[in-house]
Amino acid sequence: MEIKHARSSTRHRISRSRSRAVVKTTSVIFRENAPTGSPLADSRVVFLGPDEQGELLEVMAIETDTGGLLIIHAQSIRNRYLELLAGGL
């Protein structure tokens, strides 16, 4: 699967390799609607899990027309996602 990165994917200083590691290795994946007012109306594919150093990250992507992913967001996991992760979704 082709994985690309939007410029916004490194806004929180998470490297592309770290976010890609989460996408490739996590088993916690779900869909989420786009936030109200977002310029991208596509639903998000959310990946929660550790990067290669063990730091828990949240990574969001949208599916491309070619079946790949465009990572649009990555940051250290926030409490609302940490609770989902702990609860097993």
C-alpha positions in Angstrom: 0.0 0.0 0.0 1.3 3.4 -0.9 1.6 5.8 2.0 2.1 9.5 1.4 2.4 12.4 3.8 0.7 15.8 3.7 2.7 18.8 4.9 0.4 18.9 8.0 1.6 15.4 9.1 4.7 16.8 10.7 3.2 19.8 12.4 3.6 18.3 15.9 7.2 17.3 15.2 6.5 13.6 14.6 8.7 12.4 11.8 7.3 10.7 8.8 9.1 7.5 9.7 7.6 7.4 13.2 4.0 7.9 11.9 4.6 5.4 9.1 5.7 2.8 11.8 2.4 3.2 13.6 0.4 2.8 10.4 2.3 -0.4 9.5 2.3 -2.1 12.9 -0.7 -1.2 14.9 -3.8 -3.3 15.3 -5.9 -0.4 16.7 -7.5 1.1 13.6 -10.9 2.8 13.2 -12.8 5.4 11.2 -13.8 8.9 12.4 -15.7 11.6 10.7 -13.9 14.8 9.7 -14.2 17.6 12.3 -16.8 20.2 11.6 -15.4 22.9 9.4 -12.4 20.9 8.2 -11.3 21.6 4.6 -11.0 17.9 4.1 -14.5 16.3 4.4 -13.3 12.8 4.0 -13.6 10.5 7.0 -10.3 9.7 8.8 -8.6 6.4 9.3 -7.2 6.6 12.8 -4.2 4.5 13.9 -3.3 4.3 17.6 -0.1 2.7 18.8 3.6 2.9 19.6 6.2 4.1 17.2 9.6 2.4 17.0 10.7 4.0 20.3 7.6 2.9 22.1 5.9 6.3 22.3 2.2 6.1 21.8 1.0 8.1 18.9 -2.2 9.0 17.1 -2.0 9.0 13.4 -4.8 10.1 11.0 -5.0 9.5 7.3 -7.4 9.7 4.5 -7.7 7.1 1.8 -6.6 8.1 -1.7 -8.4 7.4 -5.0 -5.6 4.8 -5.7 -6.2 2.8 -2.5 -3.3 4.2 -0.6 -3.2 6.5 2.4 -2.4 10.2 2.9 -1.2 10.8 6.4 -2.6 14.2 7.5 -1.9 14.2 11.2 0.4 12.7 13.8 1.1 13.6 17.4 1.6 12.1 20.8 -1.6 10.4 21.8 -4.2 12.6 23.5 -6.3 11.5 26.6 -9.5 10.8 24.6 -7.6 8.3 22.4 -5.7 6.9 25.2 -9.0 6.0 26.9 -10.1 4.3 23.7 -6.9 2.4 23.5 -7.1 1.3 27.2 -10.8 0.3 26.7 -10.0 -1.8 23.7 -12.3 0.2 21.5 
